[in-house]
Amino acid sequence: MSVLESLSPRALAAPESGIVEVITYARGQEGLIPLWAGEGDLPSPDFINRAASDALLAGETFYTWQRGIPELREALSRYYARHFSVSLSSDHFYVTGSGMHAIMLAAQALTSPGDELVYLSPAWPNIVAATELGGAKAVALPLDFANGAWSLDLQKLESLVSPKTRAIFVNTPSNPTGWTASREELAAILAIARRHGIWIIADEIYALYHYGEGVRAPSFLDVMEPGERVIFANSFSKNWSMTGWRVGWLVAPPEMGQVIENLVQYSNSGVAQFLQRGCVAALDHGDDFVRENFARARQSRDILCDTLIATNRVETLKPQGALYAFLKVDGITDSRQAALDIVDRVKVALAPGSAFGPGGAEFLRACFLRDPKKVRVAADRLADYILGL
């Protein structure tokens, strides 16, 4: 028996990331403009770095609170009061080793082998992998795409709920599509979950990257009652340029506290305390930096989308939220091959839509949270490529 044959079937079934494939292929190429991954090009700000480094030098390097240090959980409570107008005690918050870890723990808490989790597709592929590595099945509902815009069919969503369904995973604003649920749609999804006695996992990582009315996207917090079956997954990565820190959080009913603590214990045993000090600084003093990141995203979104739409070969409207243009280009049907070809020919790196599951195969994802001047160069290169097809 070979080494691979002796491994767990679940481990062997874990898919290679189509996003990472392009990153590995393109990394280090001279003159490359990387729009591949979901991160900006600004480093973490000094006030966050200093808080973490001061704690590190002060010796905060020991085992720490499994649920997160009290100061960080209290800062999360203040953050939600400020941005979501809700009063949640610190007992609702749990610090995780990244947003990915938060999603994985939510899936583990709610699903068992043989269960099902319904999600909206195209979607960041990690929710599918996290669910299925645990033995449950991820069931996709492709969003509808017409005239450059994405929409949700609520009747189709409810039709996918079965006796095996334990949760509906909703990412809004969406990675990769930019689709953003209205308050009315969130209320309707919540009503479906109530009727069937199932949970919602709400990925609201991009809530502050919202290009419509209001200072943030609608949230399930706007329509739910206290104690409802909703778990929120979030991350420090996008708002505060902290992707490499690998710190996230969950918002969940306090009754789940010991369960979540146990899952943390048996996965990463807690986030380094000195990193959590930086996260406190991000929450309490980082609103101006978030607004700066948002302004860069809005300006670069407009540059990229206006340039590409003007080719008359791109069937995509400006996204309502998040950090991505999900581009359907006339003449491209194999997005993986197109992404590799674009790297070779014009030195712009995009993520292939095929990496995002059902409904994404003909699309390319571009992350526009970058220097607007660089985005303009990338947009011009992509327009030349598209017009040459």
KOLLO-845717 format. One record per atom (N, C-alpha, C): x, y, z. Coordinates in pm, whole numbers, padded with zeros to 5 digits, always signed. Layout:
N
XYZ...
END
This chain:
389
+00085-00120+00000+00000+00000+00000+00088+00125+00000+00059+00217-00089+00137+00340-00097+00104+00433+00020+00187+00534+00036+00162+00632+00142+00024+00695+00124-00007+00739+00002-00135+00805-00021-00253+00711+00001-00238+00587-00037-00347+00490-00020-00378+00465+00126-00284+00493+00213-00304+00468+00356-00366+00587+00428-00390+00697+00357-00444+00816+00421-00596+00813+00428-00652+00900+00509-00796+00911+00524-00861+00952+00393-00970+00888+00353-01041+00931+00232-01085+01076+00237-01122+01125+00357-01163+01266+00368-01046+01358+00337-00928+01322+00388-00810+01405+00362-00774+01402+00214-00783+01286+00155-00751+01274+00012-00850+01350-00074-00973+01363-00025-01076+01431-00104-01067+01583-00093-00985+01635-00002-00973+01780+00012-00919+01839-00118-00989+01931-00179-00949+01980-00311-00834+02078-00304-00753+02078-00407-00652+02182-00422-00722+02314-00450-00673+02421-00391-00735+02552-00414-00700+02603-00553-00803+02634-00631-00780+02691-00763-00723+02831-00756-00746+02900-00644-00687+03033-00623-00537+03019-00598-00501+02928-00509-00360+02909-00475-00281+02858-00596-00346+02782-00683-00277+02734-00802-00225+02851-00885-00308+02952-00905-00264+03068-00983-00157+03146-00907-00174+03160-00776-00073+03231-00697+00062+03162-00708+00062+03031-00695+00188+02956-00705+00250+02971-00843+00166+02969-00945+00215+02982-01084+00275+03120-01110+00213+03223-01054+00250+03359-01091+00345+03427-00993+00354+03377-00873+00429+03445-00768+00574+03472-00812+00618+03597-00790+00756+03632-00818+00784+03677-00960+00684+03673-01048+00708+03716-01185+00726+03868-01191+00824+03912-01263+00857+04053-01272+00743+04130-01340+00707+04244-01281+00604+04330-01339+00463+04284-01315+00445+04181-01234+00311+04126-01210+00229+04219-01121+00102+04236-01155+00007+04305-01068-00087+04200-01010-00075+04170-00880-00152+04060-00822-00289+04103-00772-00392+04062-00841-00530+04085-00796-00594+03951-00760-00511+03856-00724-00554+03717-00709-00625+03690-00576-00564+03734-00465-00614+03697-00332-00697+03809-00272-00773+03775-00172-00862+03871-00107-00792+03952+00000-00699+04035-00042-00632+04123+00053-00587+04250-00017-00568+04355+00061-00519+04480+00007-00368+04483+00002-00315+04598-00039-00170+04612-00050-00112+04703+00057-00195+04750+00152-00142+04826+00264-00102+04729+00375+00014+04749+00438+00050+04666+00553-00034+04704+00674-00031+04620+00775-00101+04653+00900-00048+04785+00953-00136+04873+01000-00092+05005+01046-00007+04997+01173+00075+05100+01191+00172+05101+01301+00107+05089+01437-00009+05154+01459-00067+05153+01593-00111+05012+01633-00146+04931+01535-00179+04791+01564-00052+04711+01588+00046+04729+01502+00173+04656+01517+00240+04687+01651+00237+04815+01691+00302+04853+01816+00234+04788+01936+00102+04781+01934+00031+04718+02046+00071+04572+02059+00083+04503+01946+00123+04362+01949+00269+04347+01990+00357+04430+01934+00500+04416+01965+00529+04453+02109+00459+04554+02162+00478+04589+02303+00439+04473+02393+00328+04407+02358+00284+04292+02439+00383+04176+02426+00435+04155+02307+00534+04049+02286+00658+04075+02370+00709+04198+02364+00829+04232+02440+00804+04233+02591+00678+04253+02630+00643+04251+02772+00627+04109+02825+00641+04010+02738+00637+03871+02784+00501+03805+02777+00408+03860+02698+00276+03797+02686+00283+03683+02584+00355+03579+02622+00385+03468+02530+00344+03333+02588+00257+03333+02686+00216+03210+02752+00081+03161+02698+00040+03042+02740-00095+02996+02708-00195+03101+02755-00306+03110+02683-00399+03218+02712-00542+03167+02714-00635+03258+02725-00776+03225+02732-00821+03157+02602-00889+03043+02615-00934+02971+02496-01039+03052+02417-01120+03127+02487-01226+03204+02421-01176+03341+02375-01051+03374+02406-00998+03507+02378-00980+03585+02506-00881+03673+02509-00859+03751+02631-00981+03839+02658-01014+03861+02784-01134+03940+02816-01133+04078+02750-01014+04141+02741-01008+04275+02683-01049+04276+02537-01015+04170+02463-01053+04164+02322-01201+04135+02306-01254+04050+02388-01397+04020+02379-01481+04142+02417-01432+04220+02510-01501+04345+02545-01489+04447+02432-01373+04451+02366-01357+04542+02252-01449+04504+02137-01470+04373+02117-01565+04329+02015-01706+04373+02050-01741+04368+02177-01873+04415+02220-01890+04563+02188-01787+04642+02212-01793+04785+02180-01803+04808+02029-01729+04729+01952-01730+04742+01806-01871+04717+01751-01938+04614+01802-02073+04585+01754-02174+04690+01799-02155+04745+01916-02243+04853+01960-02226+04974+01868-02104+05001+01827-02075+05118+01745-02122+05103+01602-02099+04986+01543-02125+04968+01400-02258+04899+01370-02313+04824+01464-02435+04748+01438-02549+04786+01532-02522+04879+01623-02625+04930+01715-02692+04818+01794-02612+04723+01839-02663+04614+01921-02583+04607+02050-02648+04562+02154-02582+04545+02283-02562+04396+02308-02439+04351+02288-02404+04210+02308-02295+04203+02413-02318+04126+02517-02215+04110+02620-02095+04036+02563-01984+04045+02633-01862+03979+02586-01878+03827+02579-01977+03772+02647-02001+03627+02643-02046+03578+02507-02080+03670+02416-02121+03632+02281-02002+03614+02186-01881+03649+02227-01768+03658+02135-01661+03554+02169-01604+03497+02060-01503+03392+02072-01394+03417+01969-01272+03428+02014-01160+03460+01926-01107+03331+01862-01083+03339+01732-01041+03220+01656-00912+03248+01579-00850+03142+01533-00726+03154+01457-00753+03180+01311-00818+03291+01280-00853+03335+01144-01004+03325+01122-01051+03393+01015-01189+03378+00974-01218+03237+00925-01118+03176+00860-01133+03037+00816-01157+02945+00935-01084+02965+01042-01101+02885+01163-01240+02907+01222-01287+03032+01218-01422+03061+01268-01527+02982+01189-01515+02983+01057-01610+02910+00973-01602+02760+01000-01480+02708+01012-01462+02566+01039-01527+02526+01172-01508+02607+01275-01566+02575+01406-01718+02582+01402-01772+02679+01328-01918+02686+01315-01973+02561+01247-01907+02518+01140-01951+02398+01070-01940+02275+01161-01831+02268+01238-01815+02154+01328-01921+02153+01437-01956+02271+01485-02053+02279+01594-02193+02237+01549-02223+02257+01421-02361+02239+01375-02385+02113+01293-02282+02056+01232-02304+01944+01141-02227+01819+01186-02286+01705+01153-02225+01575+01177-02219+01500+01045-02142+01390+01038-02141+01311+00916-02282+01272+00873-02311+01294+00745-02443+01265+00690-02536+01384+00688-02505+01489+00763-02586+01611+00760-02558+01691+00634-02640+01795+00613-02623+01883+00499-02618+02029+00544-02540+02106+00470-02534+02251+00488-02558+02315+00352-02657+02402+00344-02690+02469+00218-02613+02601+00212-02554+02630+00097-02480+02756+00081-02511+02817-00054-02486+02947-00064-02510+03020-00187-02382+03022-00269-02393+02986-00397-02278+02974-00485-02294+03070-00603-02182+03118-00662-02042+03092-00632-02004+03142-00492-01911+03070-00430-01873+03100-00293-01725+03074-00272-01669+03142-00173-01533+03110-00131-01527+02961-00101-01436+02888-00163-01444+02742-00160-01419+02680-00023-01363+02755+00071-01324+02695+00197-01442+02649+00281-01560+02712+00266-01675+02666+00344-01715+02526+00300-01707+02498+00171-01741+02364+00122-01642+02262+00176-01514+02293+00164-01411+02199+00211-01421+02176+00361-01443+02284+00439-01452+02269+00584-01569+02181+00623-01681+02197+00552-01800+02117+00582-01776+01970+00547-01723+01946+00430-01712+01808+00383-01595+01733+00447-01492+01803+00491-01387+01736+00568-01442+01683+00700-01550+01744+00749-01614+01696+00871-01715+01586+00847-01735+01548+00721-01825+01438+00689-01965+01478+00649-01998+01607+00657-02128+01654+00612-02121+01688+00464-02235+01717+00405-02242+01749+00262-02280+01895+00245-02206+01966+00161-02238+02104+00127-02323+02105+00000-02441+02166+00009-02538+02167-00100-02545+02309-00157-02512+02324-00284-02503+02456-00344-02636+02502-00402-02667+02629-00377-02773+02698-00450-02707+02806-00533-02692+02786-00665-02633+02892-00747-02721+03016-00750-02663+03131-00725-02733+03257-00743-02766+03274-00891-02871+03346-00921-02907+03376-01059-02822+03493-01109-02780+03485-01237-02700+03592-01297-02768+03636-01425-02802+03766-01432-02867+03820-01551-02836+03968-01561-02804+04012-01682-02777+04153-01708-02669+04209-01616-02571+04125-01588-02456+04170-01510-02475+04170-01360-02591+04126-01311-02619+04132-01167-02657+03994-01114-02634+03976-00985-02665+03851-00916-02789+03869-00830-02868+03762-00817-02988+03768-00734-03015+03631-00673-03091+03631-00565-03124+03510-00491-03269+03474-00512-03295+03349-00547-03431+03296-00558-03465+03228-00426-03548+03291-00346-03578+03240-00213-03656+03109-00218-03739+03092-00320-03813+02965-00331-03718+02850-00359-03619+02873-00445-03518+02769-00471-03441+02737-00343-03411+02841-00266-03337+02818-00141-03416+02726-00049-03543+02756-00029-03620+02672+00062-03639+02531+00008-03642+02518-00124-03659+02384-00183-03541+02292-00155-03424+02350-00126-03306+02269-00100-03297+02225+00046-03379+02282+00132-03378+02242+00272-03446+02106+00285-03374+02012+00344-03425+01875+00359-03420+01837+00506-03472+01718+00541-03460+01674+00681-03316+01661+00728-03220+01653+00634-03079+01642+00672-03012+01779+00691-03080+01885+00651-03019+02018+00657-03007+02066+00801-02889+02111+00837-02865+02164+00971-02841+02315+00971-02799+02369+00856-02768+02513+00854-02770+02564+00711-02790+02696+00700-02774+02769+00574-02656+02865+00594-02560+02859+00504-02444+02947+00510-02468+03063+00415-02462+03185+00468-02491+03305+00390-02374+03402+00403-02308+03428+00293-02199+03528+00289-02251+03651+00215-02269+03759+00290-02314+03884+00230-02252+04001+00306-02193+04097+00232-02161+04098+00089-02075+03977+00051-02092+03934-00073-02040+03804-00113-01901+03810-00175-01820+03715-00137-01697+03679-00206-01730+03551-00283-01732+03554-00418-01667+03650-00506-01761+03747-00580-01893+03731-00567-01984+03797-00662-02011+03943-00629-01994+03983-00502-02033+04116-00461-02181+04129-00430-02259+04020-00454-02401+04022-00420-02418+04059-00273-02514+04148-00246-02538+04193-00110-02687+04182-00080-02719+04102+00019-02859+04081+00055-02920+04208+00112-03044+04233+00075-03120+04342+00136-03169+04298+00274-03212+04395+00352-03270+04364+00482-03390+04271+00467-03470+04294+00362-03588+04209+00339-03548+04066+00303-03442+04050+00225-03395+03915+00192-03341+03844+00315-03269+03915+00399-03219+03853+00522-03335+03808+00610-03438+03890+00620-03556+03851+00700-03622+03727+00641-03626+03718+00508-03688+03602+00444-03604+03476+00465-03472+03487+00458-03385+03371+00485-03401+03327+00629-03406+03422+00720-03425+03389+00861-03559+03320+00883-03663+03363+00811-03794+03299+00824-03789+03153+00777-03713+03127+00670-03696+02989+00623-03629+02906+00731-03523+02960+00790-03452+02886+00895-03543+02859+01014-03623+02957+01050-03716+02936+01162-03816+02827+01132-03873+02829+01011-03975+02729+00975-03920+02588+00984-03794+02572+00952-03735+02437+00946-03650+02405+01069-03642+02497+01161-03568+02470+01284-03419+02451+01262-03361+02526+01168-03219+02511+01136-03144+02639+01167-03012+02630+01159-02924+02742+01192-02888+02822+01067-02840+02942+01091-02776+03023+00989-02632+03050+01033-02538+03027+00943-02401+03074+00961-02386+03196+00873-02366+03311+00934-02360+03438+00862-02215+03484+00852-02163+03483+00731-02028+03535+00705-02045+03681+00663-02021+03772+00757-02039+03915+00732-01904+03989+00737-01801+03921+00690-01666+03977+00693-01658+04110+00618-01737+04124+00511-01728+04244+00426-01837+04346+00456-01896+04340+00574-02009+04427+00605-01977+04575+00589-01855+04616+00618-01820+04758+00609-01775+04798+00468-01766+04702+00377-01737+04732+00236-01868+04725+00158-01944+04832+00171-02079+04837+00114-02092+04967+00037-02128+04956-00093-02126+05071-00182-02266+05130-00206-02363+05080-00132-02498+05134-00143-02526+05233-00032-02653+05247+00002-02692+05340+00108-02649+05286+00244-02620+05378+00334-02579+05339+00468-02430+05317+00479-02381+05310+00601-02238+05297+00625-02192+05151+00628-02287+05060+00625-02253+04918+00620-02364+04843+00549-02338+04717+00517-02439+04633+00454-02543+04589+00557-02664+04555+00511-02761+04496+00603-02704+04369+00668-02745+04345+00791-02695+04233+00869-02812+04155+00927-02788+04026+00953-02889+03949+01025-02917+04010+01162-02821+04084+01216-02844+04151+01343-02957+04254+01334-02985+04300+01214-03093+04397+01195-03232+04334+01201-03240+04204+01182-03373+04141+01167-03398+04027+01266-03297+03984+01338-03313+03869+01427-03354+03912+01567-03407+03817+01642-03439+03839+01782-03325+03783+01868-03310+03832+01990-03205+03777+02077-03220+03627+02095-03108+03558+02093-03108+03414+02118-03141+03328+01999-03156+03387+01880-03190+03306+01762-03071+03221+01717-03103+03124+01632-03001+03029+01587-02919+03087+01471-02838+03185+01506-02750+03248+01408-02611+03256+01468-02511+03210+01392-02371+03224+01429-02304+03313+01325-02229+03411+01370-02158+03502+01281-02010+03468+01279-01954+03461+01158-01810+03441+01142-01749+03569+01088-01634+03607+01144-01571+03730+01098-01420+03720+01114-01352+03825+01068-01206+03822+01063-01149+03963+01075-01028+03973+01128-00956+04100+01130-00887+04129+00997-00888+04033+00906-00804+04041+00786-00834+04161+00698-00960+04180+00661-00994+04273+00553-01001+04417+00600-01066+04440+00714-01086+04578+00759-00956+04648+00793-00866+04577+00860-00749+04642+00916-00618+04595+00851-00626+04534+00732-00506+04487+00661-00423+04394+00749-00489+04291+00802-00424+04198+00895-00435+04054+00845-00430+04034+00714-00451+03899+00662-00350+03799+00717-00225+03841+00731-00122+03749+00778-00125+03720+00927-00207+03792+01001-00214+03770+01146-00290+03642+01180-00383+03603+01097-00465+03484+01118-00543+03491+01249-00624+03596+01262-00712+03609+01378-00852+03644+01329-00950+03575+01384-01089+03602+01352-01174+03592+01477-01305+03586+01457-01392+03570+01574-01526+03512+01532-01595+03457+01630-01733+03412+01618-01821+03495+01710-01944+03517+01665-02049+03571+01751-02155+03462+01760-02182+03415+01881-02274+03302+01898-02343+03313+02033-02456+03243+02048-02526+03247+02177-02434+03203+02291-02439+03271+02405-02352+03233+02517-02369+03088+02561-02487+03030+02536-02508+02889+02574-02411+02795+02503-02357+02840+02391-02262+02757+02315-02119+02773+02364-02098+02856+02466-01963+02894+02505-01869+02779+02532-01912+02683+02612-01822+02573+02646-01794+02484+02525-01896+02467+02439-01875+02387+02318-01770+02452+02229-01784+02583+02207-01688+02652+02121-01549+02650+02185-01543+02671+02316-01413+02665+02383-01348+02529+02364-01425+02423+02372-01370+02289+02352-01318+02271+02210-01393+02321+02111-01349+02310+01973-01221+02389+01949-01209+02505+02014-01085+02581+02005-00970+02501+02067-00995+02445+02184-00891+02368+02253-00834+02258+02166-00921+02190+02092-00875+02074+02016-00845+02107+01870-00831+02235+01840-00788+02273+01704-00660+02357+01710-00667+02476+01772-00544+02556+01782-00511+02599+01924-00596+02564+02020-00573+02592+02162-00556+02740+02193-00614+02825+02109-00614+02967+02138-00517+03048+02054-00547+03177+02042-00467+03270+01962-00365+03337+02053-00242+03355+02003-00135+03416+02082-00182+03547+02145-00152+03563+02273-00205+03677+02347-00151+03809+02293-00025+03814+02251+00028+03941+02201-00039+03981+02071-00081+03884+01989-00158+03917+01869-00294+03976+01907-00354+03922+02009-00484+03972+02052-00475+04117+02100-00362+04157+02156-00345+04297+02197-00350+04389+02074-00290+04345+01964-00301+04422+01841-00444+04431+01792-00519+04324+01811-00659+04323+01767-00744+04419+01850-00714+04431+01980-00785+04529+02062-00762+04669+02007-00637+04700+01973-00605+04831+01917-00680+04853+01785-00687+04749+01702-00758+04761+01574-00904+04798+01596-00969+04731+01687-01111+04755+01711-01137+04893+01772-01055+04930+01869-01082+05052+01944-01032+05179+01874-00930+05165+01788-00868+05284+01730-00857+05276+01577-00921+05178+01515-00899+05155+01373-01008+05199+01278-01109+05272+01326-01219+05309+01236-01171+05398+01121-01080+05491+01149-01029+05577+01043-00954+05497+00938-00878+05397+00982-00805+05314+00887-00901+05233+00801-01008+05182+00861-01108+05108+00783-01169+05199+00677-01199+05322+00715-01255+05416+00618-01156+05444+00504-01027+05449+00536-00926+05467+00432-00924+05348+00337-00928+05228+00391-00931+05109+00307-01056+05108+00219-01170+05146+00278-01293+05148+00200-01286+05249+00086-01231+05366+00114-01220+05469+00009-01132+05420-00106-01022+05351-00074-00936+05294-00178-01012+05189-00258-01091+05107-00188-01167+05003-00257-01269+05064-00352-01342+05164-00306-01443+05226-00392-01380+05290-00515-01271+05364-00498-01206+05428-00612-01153+05325-00711-01090+05221-00659-01034+05118-00747-01142+05035-00813-01252+05009-00741-01365+04939-00802-01415+05015-00924-01431+05145-00910-01482+05226-01021-01385+05226-01139-01257+05238-01111-01157+05237-01219-01161+05105-01294-01156+04995-01220-01150+04864-01283-01278+04835-01362-01392+04853-01297-01518+04816-01362-01549+04908-01480-01528+05038-01465-01557+05129-01575-01472+05097-01698-01345+05066-01674-01255+05036-01787-01296+04907-01857-01329+04805-01781-01361+04675-01841-01501+04674-01903-01596+04737-01839-01730+04743-01896-01728+04819-02029-01640+04917-02040-01630+04997-02163-01583+04915-02283-01526+04797-02261-01487+04712-02374-01607+04652-02445-01723+04656-02379-01845+04590-02430-01828+04440-02445-01731+04386-02373-01708+04241-02375-01720+04181-02235-01754+04264-02138-01759+04218-01999-01901+04238-01947-01966+04128-01910-02105+04133-01863-02105+04133-01709-02064+04244-01652-02057+04254-01507-02086+04397-01467-02176+04415-01371-02200+04548-01315-02109+04569-01195-02097+04693-01151-02018+04720-01033-02079+04646-00913-01998+04577-00835-02052+04501-00722-02110+04593-00615-02209+04541-00545-02274+04617-00438-02189+04620-00311-02105+04519-00295-02025+04510-00173-01903+04425-00193-01825+04409-00086-01702+04330-00081-01590+04395-00163-01493+04315-00205-01367+04366-00262-01337+04312-00400-01440+04259-00470-01412+04181-00589-01502+04221-00706-01441+04222-00825-01518+04225-00948-01517+04083-01002-01637+04027-01023-01648+03890-01074-01687+03904-01220-01591+03881-01307-01598+03923-01447-01639+03809-01538-01747+03829-01612-01783+03736-01718-01744+03799-01850-01645+03738-01914-01584+03795-02034-01627+03716-02156-01679+03786-02254-01720+03723-02380-01599+03653-02442-01614+03525-02468-01506+03448-02530-01428+03362-02433-01451+03376-02302-01382+03294-02203-01481+03194-02143-01450+03068-02157-01533+02962-02098-01454+02878-01997-01322+02874-02013-01235+02800-01921-01158+02901-01839-01210+02934-01720-01150+03042-01642-01013+03005-01586-00992+02879-01558-00860+02838-01509-00753+02864-01614-00777+02817-01735-00678+02839-01840-00664+02987-01873-00774+03059-01868-00769+03203-01896-00685+03275-01791-00701+03238-01664-00623+03303-01558-00474+03282-01578-00434+03162-01615-00293+03135-01642-00244+03210-01765-00329+03216-01866-00292+03286-01990-00277+03437-01966-00364+03493-01884-00356+03636-01853-00226+03668-01779-00184+03580-01690-00055+03599-01623+00057+03604-01726+00056+03509-01818+00164+03500-01917+00165+03619-02012+00048+03663-02052+00041+03761-02161+00040+03906-02114-00024+03936-02001-00032+04077-01960+00012+04101-01816+00060+03997-01749+00115+04010-01614+00015+04068-01514-00108+04020-01521-00209+04048-01419-00257+03912-01367-00264+03898-01236-00303+03770-01177-00443+03780-01119-00534+03698-01169-00673+03690-01124-00700+03550-01070-00809+03536-00998-00852+03404-00951-00955+03348-01049-00942+03221-01086-01040+03163-01179-01173+03138-01111-01282+03171-01180-01414+03151-01123-01447+03005-01096-01379+02915-01166-01402+02772-01143-01367+02732-01001-01283+02812-00933-01245+02780-00796-01359+02806-00698-01466+02873-00742-01571+02917-00650-01699+02835-00664-01692+02722-00734-01802+02629-00734-01908+02657-00839-02024+02591-00826-02130+02601-00926-02167+02745-00957-02174+02774-01086-02209+02907-01132-02091+02997-01158-01969+02952-01126-01854+03040-01138-01759+03010-01252-01780+02901-01325-01678+02850-01417-01640+02949-01527-01733+03035-01568-01706+03126-01680-01657+03264-01634-01628+03278-01506-01594+03409-01451-01448+03414-01406-01400+03536-01387-01269+03562-01328-01288+03661-01215-01217+03639-01103-01230+03730-00989-01107+03818-00977-01132+03948-00964-01025+04046-00942-01049+04117-00810-00951+04113-00721-00960+04188-00597-00907+04329-00622-00990+04430-00593-00953+04567-00627-00912+04651-00506-00886+04590-00391-00841+04666-00275-00690+04691-00286-00655+04781-00379-00514+04809-00405-00499+04956-00445-00375+04998-00459-00344+05133-00502-00419+05162-00632-00503+05266-00636-00579+05295-00758-00491+05313-00882-00370+05363-00865-00281+05379-00981-00243+05243-01038-00216+05147-00952-00183+05011-00998-00306+04944-01061-00421+04969-01001-00544+04911-01055-00571+04966-01194-00544+05093-01216-00564+05151-01349-00474+05082-01453-00349+05056-01416-00258+04985-01507-00312+04845-01535-00354+04777-01428-00407+04641-01445-00533+04643-01532-00620+04740-01512-00743+04749-01590-00712+04770-01738-00615+04856-01768-00578+04880-01908-00519+04754-01971-00437+04682-01897-00380+04557-01948-00491+04455-01976-00584+04443-01881-00693+04346-01899-00782+04385-02016-00808+04515-02031-00891+04559-02144-00824+04524-02276-00694+04544-02286-00622+04508-02409-00631+04358-02434-00618+04280-02328-00628+04134-02343-00768+04094-02393-00870+04152-02330-01008+04117-02365-01039+04156-02510-00997+04274-02547-01024+04320-02685-00948+04239-02790-00844+04171-02744-00766+04089-02837-00815+03947-02851-00917+03911-02774-00968+03774-02782-01041+03748-02913
END
